[in-house]
Amino acid sequence: MSRRATLVAALLVAIAAILALQYFPQPQEEPEPAIEAPAGSFALQEAPFRPLVLKAKMEPSSVAAPDSGGAALTPEEVIDQPGPECGLHAGGGAASGTAVVVMPPRAGGYGSGARFSTVGSAGVLYSGTLPFFPFQVHLGKTDSGDVITGFGGIPMVMPKTTGLPLLGNGQPLQIYRDGQLIYEKEDIWLFDVANDGSSFFFIEPLGSDWSARLVVVNPTQGTEAHYDLGTIFAQPQRKLPYVAAYTASNEEVHLEPVSDGSSWGLGMHYFFSAKGKWPGRSIHAPGSGRDDYFHLVSSEEGYLFSEGADGSESLHIRKIRLDWSDLRLVAEWHAQGAVGTRARTVRTSADGHKLLFRTATASTAERPALEDDWVLYVLDAATGEPEFVLPTLNAAEQISRLSSILPTQATEEDVGRFNGAFFGDNDQLIVRRLPARGNLINRARRFYDVYDLNSVSLYGQPKFRIEGNQHSFNQCASQGFPGSLYATAEGELAYARRLP
């Protein structure tokens, strides 16, 4: 290499180092020994919810086969049909590659029940009709290949917002396994199905005082773990105080407080063993009135993002371990972000190896908002070291960072507008984009930039871009992501993951 080339290479390395210092948090050499709460103190305790394990009351009964009674949905009825009536619910984890399509009956609206088809790449797995319209739909797939589908619960139009109503009487629940109705209840609020099909849970009201019970059902073992929740769902304004879901491992049920204001995850969290092995655990994250974010992966691991005392201080990021042997929180690593920024959209990969978050201008920043405040990061969850960084508002930088998938002489229109990011598989990062300027013609278009996290560099390029047409008024899309609906050669409705 010539001396000139060497100098140019050194200059590029120096520039990259400067950009890295500007755009991503630097882990401290020594982790902090303990957590400093934004206000008040964190509290860990075993909640007074002890499991009672009973024999499950499951009585399988036949449901309509796809070719009897016209229950099965057809491609012509659902694919790219305008309007919000058709709902597509794609499986994740072990259930990836399967989906459930739900529609109201041919005659009548939502009050007349629903038709559903559970589908895979070969076509319809099973179909049926429901005497109610399901506001929540979840599915899982067991090691033996059984597909478990659940329908029911109260409306969840806008999850994790303070505007969710809590319907006191609840809604029905039905659970199917490979075309058989194996479990049903008349009155539940929330439920979920483990993506590996190992169990499902529901939360049911018990009385006029808003008392409730969590029931976790293990279909294989034929057991139910009951947790009496007392009146933790009681709210003066009848708003839903918690959302509920399985953790990524499917080993715990997490009741997460519904966030209010600019902070996220603050308040009381509850965790329960899916197998009824230990009493419930509660974790209280104190509110501070600032842009703090508490993201729990499980009852033993989480991330705390906290802004400084005023707009002149840095964003602090800590990975924490929750030690239940002596009820304390310990920081595994500590990193700092830019001054005057806050965290948004915190996610972890299913295997827990990657941490994703986006920063924005903090509400307490004592200066105008800046484009450079809005940045997407992926960190190594074990060390806090950055693995990928992407500015999300700076058009010029995004054009250069997407040159592998954009045309020559690309413009901001070609880049598109950042519209969120999520993990696909454990080794895929998906950046979702909209057209830069929406109108009646192109507002339905979507773009998905897919990055391979096994090979991408800190400022690397996406591996490919896929265009889509899935949105709130076209959920059953022919170009969804990560999967789409299509018609098989035999004319059956099918679903498969998309590749470039």
C-alpha positions as CSV (number, residue, x, y, z in Angstrom):
1,M,0.0,0.0,0.0
2,S,1.3,3.5,-0.9
3,R,2.0,6.1,1.7
4,R,-0.8,8.2,0.3
5,A,-3.2,5.2,0.6
6,T,-2.1,4.5,4.1
7,L,-2.7,8.1,5.1
8,V,-6.2,8.1,3.6
9,A,-7.0,4.8,5.3
10,A,-5.8,6.2,8.7
11,L,-7.9,9.3,8.1
12,L,-11.0,7.2,7.4
13,V,-10.4,5.2,10.6
14,A,-10.1,8.4,12.6
15,I,-13.3,9.8,11.1
16,A,-15.1,6.6,11.9
17,A,-13.8,6.8,15.5
18,I,-15.1,10.3,15.9
19,L,-18.5,9.4,14.5
20,A,-18.6,6.4,16.9
21,L,-18.0,8.6,19.9
22,Q,-20.8,10.9,18.7
23,Y,-23.4,8.3,17.9
24,F,-23.2,5.5,20.3
25,P,-22.8,5.0,24.1
26,Q,-19.4,4.0,25.4
27,P,-19.4,1.3,28.1
28,Q,-17.5,2.2,31.2
29,E,-14.4,0.1,32.0
30,E,-15.8,-0.8,35.4
31,P,-19.5,-1.6,35.9
32,E,-21.3,0.2,38.7
33,P,-21.7,-2.1,41.7
34,A,-25.4,-1.1,42.3
35,I,-28.3,0.6,40.7
36,E,-29.0,4.3,41.5
37,A,-32.7,4.7,40.9
38,P,-33.9,7.9,39.2
39,A,-36.1,8.7,42.2
40,G,-36.9,6.7,45.3
41,S,-35.7,3.2,45.2
42,F,-36.3,-0.1,43.4
43,A,-38.0,-2.8,45.4
44,L,-37.9,-6.5,44.9
45,Q,-40.1,-8.9,46.8
46,E,-41.8,-12.2,46.5
47,A,-45.4,-11.2,45.8
48,P,-48.1,-12.8,48.0
49,F,-49.4,-14.9,45.0
50,R,-48.6,-18.5,45.7
51,P,-49.4,-21.1,43.0
52,L,-52.0,-23.7,43.4
53,V,-51.4,-26.5,40.9
54,L,-54.5,-28.5,39.9
55,K,-55.5,-31.0,37.2
56,A,-56.6,-29.1,34.1
57,K,-60.2,-29.3,32.9
58,M,-59.7,-30.0,29.2
59,E,-62.4,-31.7,27.1
60,P,-61.5,-31.9,23.4
61,S,-64.3,-31.5,21.0
62,S,-64.4,-31.5,17.2
63,V,-64.5,-28.3,15.2
64,A,-65.5,-27.7,11.6
65,A,-63.0,-29.3,9.1
66,P,-61.8,-27.0,6.3
67,D,-64.1,-28.7,3.8
68,S,-67.2,-28.9,5.9
69,G,-69.6,-26.0,6.5
70,G,-67.5,-23.6,4.4
71,A,-65.4,-22.5,7.4
72,A,-62.1,-22.3,5.6
73,L,-61.2,-18.8,4.3
74,T,-60.2,-18.6,0.7
75,P,-57.4,-16.4,-0.9
76,E,-60.1,-14.5,-2.9
77,E,-61.8,-13.5,0.3
78,V,-58.9,-12.1,2.2
79,I,-55.7,-11.4,0.3
80,D,-55.3,-7.6,-0.3
81,Q,-59.0,-7.0,0.4
82,P,-59.4,-3.3,1.5
83,G,-60.7,-2.5,5.0
84,P,-59.8,-3.5,8.6
85,E,-62.1,-6.6,8.7
86,C,-59.4,-9.2,7.9
87,G,-56.9,-9.8,10.6
88,L,-53.6,-11.6,10.1
89,H,-51.8,-12.9,13.2
90,A,-48.3,-14.3,12.5
91,G,-46.6,-16.7,14.8
92,G,-43.2,-16.0,16.3
93,G,-40.4,-18.1,17.7
94,A,-41.2,-21.8,17.4
95,A,-44.4,-20.9,15.6
96,S,-42.7,-18.9,12.9
97,G,-44.0,-19.9,9.5
98,T,-47.6,-20.2,10.7
99,A,-50.4,-17.6,11.0
100,V,-54.0,-17.2,11.8
101,V,-56.4,-15.3,9.6
102,V,-59.7,-14.1,11.2
103,M,-62.7,-12.4,9.6
104,P,-66.3,-11.7,10.5
105,P,-68.8,-14.1,8.9
106,R,-70.0,-13.5,5.4
107,A,-73.3,-12.1,6.7
108,G,-73.2,-9.8,9.7
109,G,-70.6,-7.7,11.4
110,Y,-68.3,-8.3,14.4
111,G,-71.3,-9.1,16.7
112,S,-72.0,-12.2,14.6
113,G,-68.9,-14.1,15.5
114,A,-65.9,-14.9,13.3
115,R,-64.4,-17.4,10.9
116,F,-60.7,-18.4,11.1
117,S,-58.1,-20.4,9.3
118,T,-54.8,-21.5,10.8
119,V,-52.4,-21.7,7.8
120,G,-48.8,-22.6,6.9
121,S,-46.7,-22.9,3.8
122,A,-48.6,-25.9,2.5
123,G,-52.1,-24.4,3.0
124,V,-54.8,-24.5,5.6
125,L,-54.0,-26.5,8.7
126,Y,-57.5,-26.2,10.2
127,S,-60.4,-23.8,10.2
128,G,-63.4,-23.1,12.3
129,T,-66.1,-20.6,13.4
130,L,-66.3,-18.7,16.6
131,P,-69.5,-17.5,18.4
132,F,-67.7,-14.2,19.2
133,F,-65.2,-12.0,17.5
134,P,-61.7,-12.3,19.1
135,F,-60.0,-9.1,20.0
136,Q,-56.8,-11.1,20.9
137,V,-55.3,-14.0,18.8
138,H,-52.2,-15.9,19.7
139,L,-50.6,-19.2,18.5
140,G,-47.8,-21.6,19.3
141,K,-46.3,-24.8,17.9
142,T,-45.1,-27.7,19.9
143,D,-42.0,-29.9,19.3
144,S,-44.3,-32.6,17.9
145,G,-45.7,-30.2,15.4
146,D,-49.1,-29.5,17.0
147,V,-50.3,-25.9,16.3
148,I,-52.2,-24.3,19.2
149,T,-54.4,-21.3,18.5
150,G,-56.1,-19.1,21.0
151,F,-58.9,-16.6,20.5
152,G,-60.6,-14.2,22.9
153,G,-60.2,-11.5,25.5
154,I,-61.0,-7.8,25.7
155,P,-60.1,-5.2,22.9
156,M,-56.5,-4.4,22.7
157,V,-56.6,-1.7,20.0
158,M,-53.7,0.3,21.3
159,P,-51.6,-1.9,23.6
160,K,-49.6,-0.2,26.4
161,T,-51.4,3.1,26.4
162,T,-53.5,4.7,29.1
163,G,-56.6,4.7,26.8
164,L,-57.3,1.0,27.1
165,P,-60.7,0.2,28.7
166,L,-61.0,-2.7,31.1
167,L,-64.3,-4.4,30.4
168,G,-65.5,-5.6,33.7
169,N,-67.3,-8.7,32.4
170,G,-64.5,-9.8,30.2
171,Q,-64.8,-11.7,26.9
172,P,-64.9,-15.5,25.9
173,L,-61.7,-17.6,25.3
174,Q,-61.3,-20.6,23.1
175,I,-58.1,-22.7,22.7
176,Y,-57.6,-25.1,19.7
177,R,-55.0,-27.7,19.1
178,D,-54.9,-29.2,15.6
179,G,-58.5,-28.7,14.9
180,Q,-59.9,-29.6,18.3
181,L,-61.3,-27.2,20.9
182,I,-59.4,-28.2,24.0
183,Y,-60.3,-25.4,26.4
184,E,-62.8,-22.6,26.8
185,K,-63.9,-19.9,29.3
186,E,-66.7,-17.4,29.2
187,D,-65.1,-14.4,31.0
188,I,-61.5,-13.4,30.6
189,W,-59.5,-10.2,30.2
190,L,-56.1,-11.1,28.9
191,F,-54.4,-14.2,27.6
192,D,-51.4,-15.5,25.7
193,V,-50.1,-18.7,24.2
194,A,-46.4,-19.7,24.5
195,N,-44.9,-19.8,21.1
196,D,-43.5,-23.3,21.7
197,G,-46.9,-24.5,22.6
198,S,-45.8,-25.5,26.1
199,S,-48.6,-23.7,27.9
200,F,-51.2,-20.9,27.7
201,F,-52.5,-18.5,30.3
202,F,-55.5,-16.2,30.9
203,I,-56.5,-13.6,33.5
204,E,-60.1,-13.8,34.6
205,P,-62.2,-11.5,36.8
206,L,-63.5,-13.0,40.0
207,G,-65.9,-10.3,41.4
208,S,-67.3,-6.8,41.4
209,D,-64.3,-5.6,43.4
210,W,-62.0,-6.2,40.3
211,S,-60.3,-9.1,42.0
212,A,-58.7,-11.5,39.4
213,R,-56.9,-14.8,39.0
214,L,-54.1,-15.8,36.7
215,V,-54.4,-19.4,35.3
216,V,-51.5,-21.1,33.4
217,V,-52.5,-24.3,31.6
218,N,-50.0,-26.9,30.6
219,P,-51.9,-29.1,27.9
220,T,-49.2,-31.8,27.8
221,Q,-49.1,-32.4,31.5
222,G,-52.8,-31.7,32.0
223,T,-52.2,-29.2,34.8
224,E,-53.3,-25.7,35.8
225,A,-51.3,-23.3,38.0
226,H,-53.6,-20.8,39.7
227,Y,-52.5,-17.5,41.1
228,D,-54.9,-15.4,43.1
229,L,-54.0,-11.8,42.1
230,G,-56.2,-10.0,44.6
231,T,-57.3,-6.6,43.5
232,I,-54.2,-5.4,41.6
233,F,-56.4,-4.7,38.5
234,A,-58.7,-2.4,40.5
235,Q,-58.5,1.2,39.1
236,P,-60.7,4.2,39.9
237,Q,-61.1,5.1,36.3
238,R,-61.5,1.5,35.0
239,K,-58.4,1.7,32.9
240,L,-56.3,-1.4,32.2
241,P,-53.3,-1.1,34.5
242,Y,-51.3,-4.1,33.1
243,V,-50.7,-5.9,29.8
244,A,-49.6,-9.5,30.0
245,A,-47.4,-11.7,27.9
246,Y,-44.9,-14.6,28.1
247,T,-41.2,-13.8,28.4
248,A,-39.0,-14.8,25.4
249,S,-38.1,-18.1,27.2
250,N,-41.8,-19.0,27.6
251,E,-40.9,-19.8,31.2
252,E,-42.5,-16.8,32.9
253,V,-45.7,-14.7,32.6
254,H,-45.0,-11.0,32.8
255,L,-47.6,-8.4,33.9
256,E,-46.1,-5.1,32.7
257,P,-47.6,-1.7,33.9
258,V,-49.3,0.3,31.3
259,S,-47.1,3.4,30.8
260,D,-48.2,6.9,31.2
261,G,-46.5,10.0,29.8
262,S,-43.0,10.0,28.4
263,S,-41.5,7.3,30.7
264,W,-41.9,3.6,30.1
265,G,-42.0,0.5,32.2
266,L,-42.1,2.4,35.5
267,G,-44.4,1.1,38.2
268,M,-45.0,-2.4,39.6
269,H,-44.1,-5.4,37.5
270,Y,-45.2,-9.0,38.3
271,F,-43.7,-12.3,37.2
272,F,-45.1,-15.8,37.6
273,S,-43.6,-19.2,36.8
274,A,-45.4,-20.8,33.9
275,K,-45.0,-24.2,35.7
276,G,-46.1,-23.0,39.1
277,K,-42.7,-23.6,40.6
278,W,-42.4,-20.5,42.8
279,P,-44.6,-17.7,44.2
280,G,-45.1,-14.5,42.1
281,R,-42.3,-11.9,42.1
282,S,-42.9,-8.2,42.1
283,I,-40.5,-5.5,41.0
284,H,-41.2,-1.8,41.6
285,A,-39.5,0.7,39.3
286,P,-40.0,4.2,40.8
287,G,-41.4,7.0,38.7
288,S,-39.3,10.1,38.2
289,G,-41.2,12.4,35.9
290,R,-38.5,12.3,33.3
291,D,-37.8,10.2,30.2
292,D,-36.8,7.0,31.9
293,Y,-37.3,3.5,30.5
294,F,-37.3,0.2,32.3
295,H,-37.2,-2.8,30.1
296,L,-37.4,-6.2,31.7
297,V,-36.4,-9.4,29.8
298,S,-37.4,-11.6,32.7
299,S,-37.6,-11.6,36.4
300,E,-33.8,-11.9,36.5
301,E,-32.6,-9.5,33.8
302,G,-33.4,-6.1,32.5
303,Y,-32.2,-2.7,31.2
304,L,-32.6,0.7,32.8
305,F,-32.3,3.9,30.6
306,S,-32.3,7.0,32.7
307,E,-31.8,10.7,31.8
308,G,-29.7,13.0,33.9
309,A,-31.1,15.4,36.4
310,D,-31.4,18.1,33.8
311,G,-30.9,18.5,30.1
312,S,-27.1,18.9,30.5
313,E,-26.5,15.3,31.5
314,S,-26.0,12.2,29.4
315,L,-28.4,9.3,28.9
316,H,-27.4,6.4,31.2
317,I,-27.9,2.8,30.1
318,R,-27.4,-0.1,32.6
319,K,-27.9,-3.8,32.2
320,I,-29.1,-5.1,35.5
321,R,-29.3,-8.5,37.1
322,L,-32.1,-9.1,39.7
323,D,-30.7,-11.2,42.5
324,W,-33.5,-12.9,44.3
325,S,-31.3,-14.6,46.8
326,D,-30.9,-11.3,48.7
327,L,-33.5,-9.1,46.8
328,R,-31.2,-6.6,45.2
329,L,-30.3,-5.2,41.7
330,V,-26.7,-5.3,40.4
331,A,-25.4,-3.6,37.3
332,E,-23.6,-5.9,34.9
333,W,-22.4,-2.9,32.7
334,H,-23.0,0.8,32.4
335,A,-22.9,2.9,29.2
336,Q,-23.5,6.6,28.5
337,G,-25.4,8.1,25.5
338,A,-25.5,11.6,24.2
339,V,-26.4,14.6,26.4
340,G,-30.1,15.6,26.2
341,T,-31.4,12.4,24.7
342,R,-33.8,9.7,25.8
343,A,-34.4,6.1,24.9
344,R,-37.4,4.8,22.9
345,T,-38.4,1.5,21.4
346,V,-36.2,-0.8,23.5
347,R,-36.2,-4.4,22.4
348,T,-34.1,-7.5,22.9
349,S,-33.6,-10.4,20.5
350,A,-35.4,-13.7,21.4
351,D,-32.1,-15.3,22.5
352,G,-31.2,-12.2,24.6
353,H,-27.9,-11.6,22.9
354,K,-28.8,-8.3,21.2
355,L,-30.2,-5.0,22.6
356,L,-32.0,-2.6,20.3
357,F,-33.1,0.9,21.1
358,R,-33.6,4.3,19.5
359,T,-32.7,7.7,21.0
360,A,-34.6,11.0,20.6
361,T,-34.4,14.5,22.0
362,A,-35.3,14.4,25.7
363,S,-38.2,16.4,26.9
364,T,-35.9,18.1,29.5
365,A,-33.3,19.0,27.0
366,E,-32.4,22.7,27.4
367,R,-31.9,23.2,23.7
368,P,-33.8,22.7,20.4
369,A,-34.3,19.2,19.0
370,L,-31.4,18.0,16.8
371,E,-31.4,15.5,13.9
372,D,-28.4,13.9,15.5
373,D,-30.4,13.0,18.6
374,W,-32.4,10.5,16.6
375,V,-30.2,7.3,16.2
376,L,-30.9,3.6,16.2
377,Y,-28.5,1.3,18.1
378,V,-27.8,-2.4,18.4
379,L,-25.6,-3.4,21.3
380,D,-24.0,-6.7,22.4
381,A,-26.2,-7.4,25.4
382,A,-23.4,-9.2,27.2
383,T,-20.9,-6.3,27.1
384,G,-22.8,-3.2,26.1
385,E,-20.4,-2.8,23.1
386,P,-22.1,-1.3,20.0
387,E,-22.5,-3.5,17.0
388,F,-24.6,-1.3,14.7
389,V,-25.6,2.3,14.6
390,L,-27.9,4.2,12.1
391,P,-29.0,7.8,12.2
392,T,-32.7,7.9,11.4
393,L,-33.3,11.5,10.5
394,N,-30.1,12.7,8.8
395,A,-31.0,12.2,5.2
396,A,-27.4,12.7,3.8
397,E,-26.0,10.1,6.1
398,Q,-28.8,7.6,5.4
399,I,-28.2,7.9,1.7
400,S,-24.6,6.9,2.1
401,R,-25.4,4.1,4.6
402,L,-28.0,2.6,2.1
403,S,-25.9,2.8,-1.1
404,S,-25.9,-1.0,-1.5
405,I,-29.7,-1.1,-2.1
406,L,-30.4,2.4,-3.5
407,P,-30.1,3.6,-7.1
408,T,-27.2,5.7,-8.3
409,Q,-27.7,9.4,-7.5
410,A,-30.3,8.4,-4.9
411,T,-32.4,11.1,-3.2
412,E,-34.3,11.3,0.1
413,E,-37.3,10.0,-1.7
414,D,-35.4,6.8,-2.4
415,V,-34.3,6.4,1.2
416,G,-37.8,6.6,2.7
417,R,-38.9,7.7,6.1
418,F,-37.8,5.6,9.1
419,N,-40.8,3.9,10.7
420,G,-39.4,1.6,13.4
421,A,-37.0,-1.4,13.7
422,F,-37.3,-4.9,15.2
423,F,-35.5,-8.2,15.3
424,G,-36.5,-10.8,12.8
425,D,-34.7,-14.0,13.7
426,N,-31.9,-13.7,16.3
427,D,-29.5,-12.7,13.6
428,Q,-31.7,-10.3,11.6
429,L,-32.4,-6.6,12.1
430,I,-35.4,-5.2,10.2
431,V,-35.7,-1.4,9.6
432,R,-39.2,-0.5,8.4
433,R,-39.6,2.5,6.2
434,L,-42.5,4.5,4.6
435,P,-42.4,6.7,1.5
436,A,-40.7,10.0,2.3
437,R,-43.8,11.9,1.4
438,G,-47.1,10.1,1.7
439,N,-50.1,10.6,-0.6
440,L,-53.2,8.7,-1.6
441,I,-51.2,6.8,-4.2
442,N,-48.1,5.6,-2.3
443,R,-49.1,5.7,1.4
444,A,-49.8,2.0,1.3
445,R,-46.2,1.2,0.3
446,R,-43.8,-0.1,2.9
447,F,-40.1,-0.9,2.7
448,Y,-38.1,-3.4,4.8
449,D,-34.3,-3.1,5.0
450,V,-32.9,-6.3,6.3
451,Y,-29.5,-6.5,8.0
452,D,-27.5,-9.6,8.8
453,L,-26.3,-9.2,12.3
454,N,-23.7,-12.0,11.9
455,S,-21.8,-9.9,9.3
456,V,-22.9,-6.3,9.5
457,S,-20.3,-3.8,10.6
458,L,-20.8,-0.8,12.9
459,Y,-21.9,1.4,10.0
460,G,-22.7,-1.4,7.6
461,Q,-25.2,-1.7,4.8
462,P,-28.4,-3.8,4.7
463,K,-28.3,-7.1,2.9
464,F,-31.4,-6.5,0.9
465,R,-34.6,-4.4,0.7
466,I,-38.1,-5.8,0.3
467,E,-41.1,-3.8,-0.7
468,G,-44.5,-4.5,1.0
469,N,-48.1,-3.4,1.1
470,Q,-49.2,-4.4,4.6
471,H,-50.8,-1.7,6.7
472,S,-53.7,-1.3,9.1
473,F,-56.3,-1.4,6.3
474,N,-54.6,-4.3,4.5
475,Q,-53.5,-6.7,7.2
476,C,-54.0,-9.7,5.0
477,A,-51.4,-8.6,2.5
478,S,-49.8,-10.3,-0.4
479,Q,-46.5,-8.5,0.4
480,G,-46.3,-8.5,4.2
481,F,-43.2,-9.0,6.3
482,P,-41.8,-11.2,7.6
483,G,-44.5,-13.3,6.0
484,S,-47.2,-13.1,3.4
485,L,-50.4,-14.7,2.4
486,Y,-50.7,-16.4,-1.0
487,A,-52.7,-19.1,-2.9
488,T,-51.3,-22.6,-3.3
489,A,-51.6,-24.4,-6.6
490,E,-54.7,-26.1,-5.2
491,G,-56.3,-22.7,-4.5
492,E,-55.9,-22.9,-0.7
493,L,-54.9,-20.0,1.5
494,A,-51.3,-20.3,2.7
495,Y,-48.7,-18.3,4.6
496,A,-44.9,-18.3,4.3
497,R,-41.9,-16.1,5.3
498,R,-40.6,-13.9,2.6
499,L,-37.1,-14.0,1.1
500,P,-35.6,-11.5,-1.4
